[in-house]
Amino acid sequence: MSVTEKDVLHVAKLARLALGDAEIERMVPELNNILGWVEQLGEVNTDGVEPLTAVIDNQLRLRDDVVNDGDCRDAVLSNAPDAQHGFFAVPKVIE
């Protein structure tokens, strides 16, 4: 597949990029080179190769998902500029 100036203009429009004529001419061979590299990767034999998420096999350390109410309302409200009746107090915004 070969990229043309029309293709570059289309991609630039989708990406909302303003490219000048010189930039468009410079992008055509660059994008063709990138597509050539992608085609080379497609030729690599990957039969029997498992996909990897990381090079090193790490196991995530997970904690039990336990539901609780936090039981720290007073500590949280102690940082509030104004608290009333166990809630944050904010100025009235609707008159």
C-alpha positions in Angstrom: 0.0 0.0 0.0 1.3 3.4 -0.9 0.3 6.7 0.8 -0.5 9.6 -1.4 -0.7 13.3 -0.6 -4.5 12.9 -0.7 -4.2 10.3 2.1 -2.0 12.6 4.2 -4.5 15.4 3.8 -7.3 13.1 4.9 -5.4 11.8 8.0 -4.4 15.4 8.8 -8.0 16.5 8.6 -9.1 13.6 10.9 -6.3 14.5 13.4 -7.2 18.2 13.0 -3.7 19.1 12.0 -2.9 22.1 9.8 -0.1 21.0 7.4 1.5 23.1 4.8 2.5 21.9 1.3 6.1 21.2 2.3 5.0 19.2 5.4 2.6 17.1 3.3 5.4 16.3 0.8 7.7 15.4 3.7 5.1 13.2 5.4 4.4 11.0 2.3 7.7 9.1 2.3 7.8 8.9 6.1 4.3 7.3 6.3 5.3 4.9 3.4 8.4 3.9 5.4 6.3 3.3 8.5 3.8 1.1 6.6 6.8 -0.8 5.1 8.0 -1.6 8.6 4.5 -2.8 9.6 4.5 -5.1 6.6 7.8 -6.5 7.6 6.4 -7.3 11.1 3.5 -9.1 9.4 6.0 -11.5 7.8 7.4 -12.7 11.1 6.4 -16.2 12.0 4.6 -16.0 15.4 3.0 -19.5 15.4 3.1 -21.0 18.9 4.1 -17.7 20.6 1.9 -16.7 23.5 1.0 -13.0 23.8 2.8 -11.2 26.6 1.6 -8.4 28.8 5.1 -8.0 30.4 8.5 -9.5 29.9 8.7 -10.6 33.6 5.9 -12.9 34.9 4.6 -10.8 37.8 1.5 -11.7 39.9 -0.5 -8.8 41.2 -0.8 -8.5 45.0 -4.5 -8.1 45.6 -6.4 -7.4 48.8 -9.8 -8.7 49.6 -12.6 -6.5 48.5 -14.4 -5.8 51.7 -17.2 -3.3 51.9 -17.1 -1.0 54.9 -18.4 2.5 55.7 -14.9 3.8 56.4 -15.9 4.9 59.9 -13.9 8.1 59.7 -16.6 10.8 59.2 -15.3 12.9 62.1 -11.8 12.8 60.8 -12.8 13.8 57.3 -15.1 16.6 58.5 -12.3 18.0 60.7 -10.6 19.2 57.5 -13.8 20.9 56.2 -14.0 24.7 56.5 -17.6 24.4 57.7 -19.5 21.2 58.8 -23.0 21.0 60.2 -24.9 18.0 61.5 -22.3 15.6 60.2 -22.2 16.9 56.7 -20.1 19.4 54.7 -21.8 22.8 54.8 -21.6 24.9 51.6 -22.9 28.3 50.7 -26.4 28.5 49.1 -26.0 28.8 45.3 -29.7 29.0 44.3 -31.7 32.0 45.4 
